[in-house]
Amino acid sequence: MSIISISTDSIKMMENNHSLTTEFILVGFTDHPELRTLLFLVFLTIYLITMVGNLGLVALIFMEHRLHTPMYIFLGNLALMDSCCSCAITPKMLQNFFSKDRMISLYECMAQFYLLCLAETADCFLLASMAYDRFVAICNPLQYHTMMSKKLCIQMTTGIYIAGNLHSIIHIGLLFRLRFCGSHQINHFFCDVLPLYRLSCVNPYINELMICILAGSVQTFTITIVIVSYLFILFTIFKMKSKEGKGKALSTCASHFLSVSIFYGSLVFMYIRPNSNSVNEEDKDIPVAIFYTLVIPLLNPFIYSLRNKEVINVMKKIRKIT
């Protein structure tokens, strides 16, 4: 009986010493009070411009019949996903600038990462779809309406959202196998998987392996489509005799290529770089995460609208009417 009681007491002591964490503290950017107001205003401005720019682009594409083409349908969905990404991250971050506890529950963490994973996965496939669309438009212009029909465009968009949801659900399911004990401070401004892995008292090897396999597969597949599409596009452009034709084709692809380079570069550096889960890499996580969760959604509407004559013409038309 004494052995049983001792073992029971020891189990209780272990449970008390390693109580499971169901809430986390988002450390955020800084603990200096004098910087909080300035950072709050900066990120609030970024958030408002991002939402107005992206949702405005979505509304413009939805209302204007001339923009109901595959390229602009993909662009509208890209803007919608950028809005989703910003909504998932920024409101909680802004709240935490003046919150005393900066707490976030485990389920809020899961929801935040789910929306972020959905948005980033959909963005990868949307950018690849836009590259393929440009390939068809430049390399096979006479067959464009056959190869990029509205039916195919809707099927591709639906498939993108299905893939994004499945990717998110798999990672959320794997997160539930982890147990968080001891420290509950997340050295980040949102619930990303890499900081959560560092807090787990269960070996996250399976989670790390799956994120490398799945995220690596998504990025490899979509980057391959982009690279192959642009190789064919460049080959076709070099064969053009007209300088005006070359300039027009290059300007058509410039904004998309710029967006692709920025987006994939930051994602690869964040999730696929070596030793990305080590403690020494924590300081690199936040600047890169700011770039792909806040800066890229801010830049995309301007990259596409300011360099796109059709969007500019539609905006001028709306201004004249109003």
C-alpha positions in Angstrom: 0.0 0.0 0.0 2.8 2.4 0.8 4.4 1.7 -2.6 1.1 2.5 -4.3 0.6 5.7 -2.4 4.2 6.8 -3.0 3.8 6.2 -6.8 0.5 8.1 -6.8 1.9 11.0 -5.0 4.9 11.2 -7.4 2.5 11.1 -10.4 0.6 14.0 -8.9 3.8 16.0 -8.2 4.9 15.4 -11.8 1.5 16.6 -13.1 1.7 19.7 -10.9 5.3 20.4 -12.0 4.5 19.9 -15.7 1.0 21.3 -15.9 -0.3 21.5 -19.5 -0.5 25.0 -20.9 -3.8 26.0 -22.5 -2.9 29.7 -22.8 0.2 31.5 -24.1 1.7 34.9 -23.8 2.6 36.6 -27.1 5.8 38.5 -26.3 5.5 40.7 -29.4 8.0 43.2 -30.6 9.2 45.2 -27.6 8.8 45.7 -23.8 9.7 49.4 -24.0 6.6 51.4 -23.3 7.9 54.5 -25.2 7.9 52.5 -28.4 4.5 50.9 -28.1 2.4 53.9 -29.2 4.7 54.5 -32.2 4.6 50.8 -33.3 0.9 50.7 -32.7 0.3 53.6 -35.1 2.7 52.2 -37.7 1.1 48.8 -37.8 -2.5 50.2 -37.6 -1.7 52.4 -40.7 -0.3 49.3 -42.5 -3.4 47.3 -41.6 -5.9 50.0 -42.7 -4.0 50.5 -46.0 -3.8 46.8 -46.6 -7.5 46.2 -46.0 -8.6 49.2 -48.1 -6.2 48.3 -50.9 -7.0 44.6 -51.1 -10.7 44.8 -50.5 -10.9 47.7 -52.9 -9.2 45.6 -55.5 -11.6 42.7 -54.9 -14.6 45.1 -55.2 -13.2 46.6 -58.4 -12.7 43.3 -60.1 -16.1 42.0 -58.9 -18.0 45.1 -60.2 -16.2 45.7 -63.5 -17.3 43.2 -66.2 -14.1 43.9 -68.3 -12.0 42.5 -65.4 -13.9 39.2 -65.3 -11.0 37.3 -67.0 -8.9 34.5 -65.5 -5.9 36.8 -64.7 -8.1 39.2 -62.7 -10.1 36.4 -61.0 -6.8 35.0 -59.7 -5.7 38.5 -58.7 -9.0 39.1 -56.9 -8.6 35.9 -54.9 -5.0 36.8 -54.2 -6.1 40.1 -52.7 -8.9 38.3 -50.7 -6.3 35.9 -49.2 -4.0 38.8 -48.4 -6.9 40.4 -46.5 -7.5 37.1 -44.7 -3.8 36.9 -43.7 -3.8 40.4 -42.4 -7.1 39.9 -40.5 -5.8 36.8 -38.8 -2.6 38.4 -37.5 -2.9 42.2 -37.1 -6.0 42.8 -34.8 -4.6 40.6 -32.0 -1.2 42.1 -32.4 -2.6 45.7 -32.1 -4.6 44.7 -29.1 -1.5 43.3 -27.4 0.4 46.6 -27.6 -1.7 47.9 -24.7 -2.8 44.7 -23.1 -1.4 43.9 -19.7 -1.4 40.1 -20.0 -1.1 39.6 -23.8 -2.7 36.2 -23.4 -4.0 34.0 -26.3 -5.7 30.7 -25.8 -4.6 27.5 -27.4 -7.7 27.4 -29.6 -7.2 31.1 -30.7 -3.6 30.0 -31.6 -5.0 27.2 -33.7 -7.5 29.5 -35.5 -4.8 32.1 -36.1 -2.4 29.6 -37.7 -5.2 27.9 -39.6 -6.1 31.2 -41.4 -2.5 32.0 -42.0 -1.7 28.6 -43.4 -4.8 28.7 -45.6 -3.9 32.2 -47.0 -0.2 31.4 -47.6 -1.0 28.0 -49.3 -3.7 29.6 -51.5 -1.2 32.4 -52.4 1.4 29.9 -53.6 -1.1 28.2 -55.9 -2.7 31.5 -57.1 0.7 32.9 -58.0 1.5 29.7 -59.9 -1.9 29.9 -61.7 -1.2 33.5 -62.6 2.2 32.5 -64.1 0.5 29.8 -66.1 -2.1 32.3 -67.3 0.6 34.6 -68.5 2.4 31.7 -70.2 -0.8 30.9 -72.2 -1.5 34.5 -73.0 2.0 35.2 -74.4 3.0 31.8 -75.8 -0.4 30.7 -77.1 -2.5 33.8 -77.6 -4.7 32.3 -80.3 -5.7 29.4 -78.0 -6.0 31.5 -74.8 -9.8 31.5 -74.5 -9.8 27.7 -75.0 -6.9 26.8 -72.7 -8.0 29.4 -70.0 -11.8 29.2 -70.1 -13.8 30.6 -67.2 -14.9 27.0 -66.3 -11.3 25.9 -66.0 -10.5 29.1 -64.0 -13.3 28.4 -61.5 -12.2 24.7 -61.2 -8.6 25.9 -60.5 -9.8 28.4 -57.9 -12.0 25.8 -56.2 -9.1 23.3 -56.1 -6.8 26.0 -54.6 -9.1 26.6 -51.7 -9.6 22.8 -51.2 -5.8 22.3 -51.1 -5.4 25.3 -48.8 -7.9 24.0 -46.3 -6.5 20.4 -46.4 -3.0 21.7 -45.8 -4.2 23.8 -42.8 -6.3 20.9 -41.3 -3.4 18.5 -41.4 -1.1 20.9 -39.5 -3.8 21.8 -37.0 -4.4 18.1 -36.4 -0.7 17.4 -35.8 -0.5 20.4 -33.4 -3.1 18.6 -31.1 -0.6 15.8 -30.5 1.8 18.2 -28.8 1.8 19.0 -25.1 2.9 22.4 -23.9 4.3 22.5 -20.4 6.7 24.8 -18.5 7.2 28.1 -20.3 4.2 29.5 -22.1 5.8 32.6 -23.6 5.8 32.7 -27.4 8.6 34.9 -28.6 6.6 36.1 -31.5 3.7 38.5 -32.4 1.4 35.7 -33.5 1.0 31.9 -33.2 3.3 30.4 -35.7 4.2 26.7 -35.7 7.9 27.2 -35.2 7.7 29.0 -31.9 5.1 26.5 -30.7 7.4 23.6 -31.5 10.0 25.1 -29.2 7.6 25.2 -26.3 6.4 21.6 -26.7 7.4 19.0 -24.1 6.7 16.3 -26.7 9.2 15.8 -29.5 7.8 17.7 -32.5 9.8 15.6 -35.0 6.7 14.3 -36.8 5.3 17.9 -37.0 8.7 19.2 -38.3 8.9 16.4 -40.8 5.4 16.9 -42.1 5.8 20.7 -42.5 9.0 20.1 -44.4 7.3 17.5 -46.7 4.0 19.4 -47.2 5.2 23.0 -47.2 8.2 21.9 -49.3 6.0 20.0 -51.8 3.6 23.0 -52.2 6.5 25.4 -52.7 8.5 23.1 -55.0 5.4 22.3 -57.1 4.3 25.9 -57.5 7.8 27.4 -57.9 8.4 24.8 -60.7 5.3 25.9 -62.5 6.4 29.6 -62.2 9.9 28.9 -63.4 8.9 26.7 -66.3 6.2 29.2 -67.3 8.6 32.1 -67.3 11.3 30.1 -69.2 8.8 29.6 -72.0 7.7 33.3 -71.8 11.2 34.6 -72.0 12.0 32.2 -74.9 8.9 33.5 -76.7 9.7 37.2 -76.0 13.3 36.8 -77.3 11.9 35.4 -80.6 9.7 38.5 -81.1 10.9 40.9 -83.7 8.9 43.9 -82.6 10.4 46.0 -79.7 6.9 47.2 -78.8 5.7 43.6 -78.5 8.7 42.7 -76.3 8.1 45.7 -74.1 4.4 45.0 -73.7 5.0 41.3 -72.9 7.7 42.1 -70.3 5.6 44.8 -68.6 2.7 42.4 -68.4 4.8 39.9 -66.5 6.9 42.4 -64.4 4.5 43.0 -61.6 3.7 39.3 -61.2 7.4 38.3 -61.2 8.2 40.9 -58.6 5.4 39.7 -56.3 6.5 36.0 -56.8 10.1 36.8 -56.0 9.3 38.6 -52.8 6.7 36.1 -51.6 8.5 32.8 -52.2 11.8 34.3 -51.0 10.4 35.1 -47.6 8.6 31.8 -47.3 11.6 29.7 -48.2 13.8 31.6 -45.8 11.2 31.2 -43.0 10.2 27.5 -43.2 12.7 25.7 -45.4 16.0 27.1 -44.2 18.3 24.8 -42.3 17.9 24.7 -38.5 14.8 26.9 -38.7 13.5 25.5 -35.4 16.6 26.1 -33.3 16.6 28.7 -30.5 19.3 30.7 -32.2 17.0 31.3 -35.1 14.3 33.0 -33.0 15.6 36.5 -33.6 15.4 35.9 -37.4 11.7 34.7 -37.3 10.1 38.0 -36.4 11.6 40.3 -39.2 10.9 37.6 -41.9 7.4 37.0 -40.5 6.6 40.8 -40.6 7.6 40.8 -44.2 5.4 38.0 -45.4 2.4 38.5 -43.2 2.2 42.3 -43.1 4.4 43.9 -45.8 3.6 41.6 -48.8 -0.2 42.0 -48.3 0.4 45.7 -48.2 2.5 45.8 -51.4 0.5 43.5 -53.6 -2.4 45.8 -54.4 0.0 48.6 -55.4 2.3 46.3 -57.4 -0.6 45.0 -59.5 -2.8 48.1 -59.7 -0.2 50.8 -60.3 1.5 48.8 -63.1 -1.7 47.6 -64.7 -3.3 49.9 -67.4 -6.6 48.1 -67.3 -7.0 48.5 -63.5 -5.9 52.2 -63.8 -8.4 52.8 -66.6 -11.3 51.3 -64.6 -10.3 53.4 -61.6 -10.3 56.6 -63.7 -13.7 55.6 -65.2 -15.1 55.2 -61.6 -13.7 58.6 -60.6 -15.3 60.3 -63.5 -18.7 58.8 -62.7 -18.5 59.7 -59.0 
